[in-house]
């Protein structure tokens, strides 16, 4: 029984390490450039071991995207529980997102569009996040950080359209993803803030230097 329990723990830990390693490689090189052999070599495990857990690359990629998305959501939830206010949460999100974008090859986003199951998952995930965002903005309005004269459904849809335009026109060939996101946030987020919200935003940005 004890041996079986240890094997289960080992296997679960191995699965997590595979997801972390694979996602890192996918983001750095793009999905098409990474082979299952590359992942096994990077981890120092046999191809057989890798295929015993994930039978093909698409299944592995799907689990990677799901795992990475849920990990980000969990990070935000944990931080929000101890945050001073909504602007503190936003500052943490920006810091985390900008750090992540600084390591991502744009090919990663392009390659994900070729997998229908992953596109469907991301659409469903974004819908859930949009619902959470509405609740978040509502609290921010109540606390005087966000304007109450803006239709945030339109804002979210415009932001989605803007990001799609960035990918479709391959704007990342001229500007880095980090710079594009930086500019995007300045335009959209600042426009949603009240003077009180802007004061907090400027303070957090200055202290953390995440928008430099």
Steps between C-alpha positions, in 0.01 A plus 500: 500500500778741596690419182189560289442834674858607433467407132181706472668804655804453276283476189299811588819696569645378171187610313531849649869520408419390145235772469733768637789396277288454188320833539831679546635346178178568308505865604869548426515327161144477374293182500600368158870526579475278810494123459412240761863386478613853597283494811624156608861607446452825690356311796747214488230236470436237236259557212314192618438658842374819338266314263366288787367819658412701187438286193546784249614858471152650458375342824810629678456849355134508604588406857781758499271783393233395749756466781664834423166683486374350824831572672471866408141511626605341828785749542260789453245356745762443769641850458155664491418355842780700662506802266440850631247581227411445134786719376746286695362192322539670162860596575577137589333377182698743285827405662430129452372539143785721383756261645335210318472684168869583515577129459244403233574450133207642295500175302350335808175698465485442126555128537221458757249619239559181303354279774119519515474341845741754646329793329167379642647468849652850487172649381312333784770601749492861382123508535532390863771758557285769344221421746746524788632825358153655505468419870847640562425824317170533688686487832749751367216735409349465847838588654544800272789370288318445170260723311130415512419663165670236282351192336759241601356238269600723209842558656564126531384431146715783364801368689444151356474646150821697556695191604364308200615784275848483651523131411338528157725784385806346669574827675742310723746498211553872556433525874548254784193343662601667823503845336166438330337392827662793682347748254166320497472521878586868506219578257224275634566481871567867557183586310296289743644655816362789703745759631521292820573189297767679298672618819519142627606371159783751469619415850507127437663544161767724645572275800524177302643657183300249297397752238847635434 
